[in-house]
Amino acid sequence: MLGRGPVFYFVVASSLAVAVLACIVTIGRLVMPQEPVAQVAPQADAEAASRAMTFSSPKDPSR
């Protein structure tokens, strides 16, 4: 069997460390509950998107 230098062991240890960290992060995301993102009313969201695309100001309902 060929002799392996320190570079080989460094690459193997680094790969193993990356794999372990990926597993820890994945398990952490599955176990830890995540807060839901704030919900926006669909109508207000559609109006905001329309204003953003047309560069118009909000319509005043009293007019």
C-alpha positions in Angstrom: 0.0 0.0 0.0 1.3 3.5 -0.8 2.3 5.8 1.9 -0.2 8.6 2.4 1.1 12.1 3.3 -0.4 14.7 5.6 -2.2 16.4 2.7 -4.3 13.2 2.2 -5.3 13.1 5.9 -6.1 16.8 5.9 -8.4 16.4 2.9 -10.1 13.3 4.5 -10.5 15.1 7.8 -11.9 18.3 6.2 -14.4 16.3 4.1 -15.5 14.4 7.2 -15.9 17.7 9.2 -18.0 19.2 6.4 -20.2 16.1 6.3 -20.7 16.2 10.1 -21.5 19.9 10.1 -24.1 19.4 7.3 -25.8 16.6 9.3 -25.8 18.8 12.4 -27.4 21.7 10.6 -30.0 19.5 8.9 -31.0 17.8 12.1 -31.1 21.2 13.9 -33.5 22.6 11.2 -35.7 19.5 11.6 -35.8 19.6 15.4 -36.0 23.3 16.1 -39.4 24.9 15.5 -39.3 27.8 13.2 -41.5 30.9 13.5 -43.8 31.5 10.6 -43.2 34.5 8.4 -45.5 37.4 8.9 -48.5 37.1 6.7 -49.8 40.0 4.6 -53.4 40.3 3.4 -53.6 39.1 -0.2 -55.6 42.2 -1.4 -53.1 44.6 0.2 -50.2 42.6 -1.3 -51.8 42.8 -4.8 -52.3 46.5 -4.5 -48.8 47.1 -3.3 -47.4 45.0 -6.2 -49.6 47.0 -8.6 -48.4 50.3 -7.2 -44.8 49.2 -7.4 -45.1 48.2 -11.0 -46.9 51.3 -12.1 -45.2 53.9 -9.9 -48.6 55.2 -8.8 -49.6 56.4 -5.4 -52.2 54.7 -3.2 -55.8 55.5 -4.2 -57.7 57.7 -1.6 -61.0 55.9 -0.9 -62.7 59.3 0.0 -62.4 60.7 -3.5 
